[in-house]
Amino acid sequence: MNIFRLAGDMTHLLSFVVLLLRLYGYKSAAGISLKTQQMFLIVFVTRYLDLFVNFVSLYNTVMKVLYIGLSALICYMISSMEPWKSTNDKKNDSFQHYKFAVAPCMVMALIFNEGYTPLEILWAFSIYLEALAILPQLIVLQRFGEVENLTGNYIFMLGLYRALYIANWIYRAKTEPHYHTHLITIISGVVQTALYVDFFYHYATSKMLGKKIELPAN
């Protein structure tokens, strides 16, 4: 465990807390993409199937269970619980994620993976899908134009978490002689972080000027 890994994990966990506070505080799911949350849930379930076969540490197990449990809770709230179900904006959250993200990522995982075993294929699939999971959320925010504060903080923390994990990989590659660098992970992580660049620019600009976050509308 190094400072970059720990900071990344805590930032990721805090992003769940911020999103839940946003949902409970506003009593609305407007501006939140259910499809992004569904993809994150698929990512965690497929990546952490090794919970049943590979014990690393108590910390590792707890974090995996929290990621799956919190993602499932958020999906359930938005899809099935009031008042969030009624405020789920299906019109703006229209990205066909199963067709343009889930299916292509599964095809890629079947071709490009590190072991051609079921767990390795699912692990690769989860890495590819996580890189694209934020797309529906960014599309929803762009269609709304103006981003309220807690939602903006949530997206910022997700991007920061991924950037910290890239720093973690670099640090481990330089300090751990036997660390195996996964090319799949690095490329997907860079792609995922790149998707946040435009949002980061508008987020930082709005914070410096003390204004609300505004994204260029379609």
N, C-alpha and C positions, 0 to 999 in steps of 0.2 A: 504494500500500500504506500503510495506517495501522495504528496500534497495536491497534485493535479487530479489524480483519480478521486481522492476524497472530496475535493472541491466540486468536481463534476457530479459525483453522486448526490451531494447535498443540494447542489443547484437544481438537479433534475427532480429530486424529491420536493424541494420547495416550489417548483413549478406546479406540481399537483396541488399543493396547499393553496397557492394563489388562484388557480382555476376554480377550486372548490369554493373558496371565499367569494370569488366573483359570481359564481352560480347562485350560491345561497344569499349573498348580499343584494344582488339585483333581482332575484327571483325570476330570472329570465335566461334563456339560452340564445337569445338573439345575438348574432355576431360570432357565435361559437360553432365550429364545424363538427357535426356528429361523425362525418365520414373520416376526418382526421383522427378522432378519438377511436373509432372502430379499427382503423389501420394500426394505431399504436397498440391496441389490445391484441390484435393478431400478431404483431411484432413480438410482444412480451410472451405470449402463450407459446409461440413456435420456438423462440430462442431459449426459453427456460424450461423446456421439457426435461432437461438433464437434472432438474430438481429431484427426480425420482431415481436417478442412477448415479449421480456424482455429487457427493458432499464436499464442498470446498472449505467453508467456514460458516459459523453462525451469522456473521455479518452478511456474507454473500447470500445466504438463504433468506434472511429477513428482507433484504433489499429486493430480491426477486419476487417474493410473495407480495410485498408492498406495491411494486410496479403493476403486477397483474391485478391485484385487488382494487387498487385505486382507479386503474383504467376501466375495469369492469363496472365499478360504481358510477363513474362519470357517464359511461355509455348507457347504463340503465336509467340514470336520472334523466338524460336528455331524450331518450327514446320512449320511456314508459312512465315517468313520474310527472305529476303536475306540481307547479306551473311550467316546468321546463319543456315538457312534451308539446304543449300548445304554442310555445314561443320558439320552437325549433324551426328555423327559416329554411324550409326545403327548397324554396325557389332559388335562393342565392347559393345554397349548399348543393350545387347540381353537378359537381365533378363526378364523372363515372369511374369511381375508384377501383371497382372490381375489374372493369374492362381495361383501364389504362394504367393501373398501378399493380394491383394484386396479381392478375394473370401474367403480365410480362415479367414481373419479378420472380414468379414461380418457374417460368420457362428458363430464365437466366440461371436460377439456382440449380436446376436440373443439369445445365450444361457446365456452368462455372462454379465449382465448389472445391473443397479441400479433402474430400474423402469418399464421396459417392456412397455414403451410408445414409439412412433416413435422418438421423440427428444432424449430420453435417449438411445435408441438403436443406433441412429446415432452418438451420443456423444461418446459412448463406442467404436463404430467402428472407429471413428476418432483417439481415443487414441491408439488403437491397431495398426492402420495403420501407425501412425506417428512413432511408435517404429521401423518399418521396412522400412520406406520410404527412408532412406539413403543407403540401401543395393545396389541398382543399381549403385549409384554414387561411392561407395567404390569399387565395382567390376570393373567399368570403369577405375578408377585410378590405380588399381592393374594391369590391363592389359596394361596400358600405362607405368607403372613402375615409370617414373619421373613425378612429380607434379609441375606445374609452380606456382609461388608465390601467385598470387591472388586467384587461386582455392584452394590452401592449406589454406589460411587465411579464405576463405569462409567456408570450412569444419570445421576448428577449431572453428569458431564463432558459428556454429550450435551446436557443442558438448558442448561448454561453456554455451550456452543458456540453454541447457537441464540440465546441472549440476547445474546452478544457480537456476533453477526452483525446483530441488530436495531440495536445501538448503532453498528455500522459503517455501516448504511444511513442512519441519522439524521445521523451525522457527515459522510458524503459529500454528502448532500443540502444540508447547511449550508455546506460548504467548497468544493464543486466546482460551478461555475456551470452546466456542461453535463451534470451527472449526471442520468440518467433514472431516476426512481423507479418501480419495477415494483409496481403495486398488488397484483398476484397474489402476489408474493413477500412483501410486507409483511403482508397478511392471513393468508397461510398460516404465516408465521413467528410471528405473534402467537398463532394457534391452536395451533401446535406447542408454543410455550413455555407456554401456558396448561395444556396437558395434564400438564406437569411440576409444577405448583404444589403439588398435594397431596403428591406425593413429596418435593419440596423441604422442605416443612414438617416432615414426619416425619424426613427426613434431618438437617436442622439441629437439631431437637429431640433426636434420639438422640446427635448429636455433642456437644452442649452438656452432656447428662447423662451422657455416657460409657457409653451403653448400646447394645445392638444395635438395628438399624433394624427397627421393627415396623410393618406396615401393617394397617389394619382388614381382616379377612378377610370374604369373602362369607358 
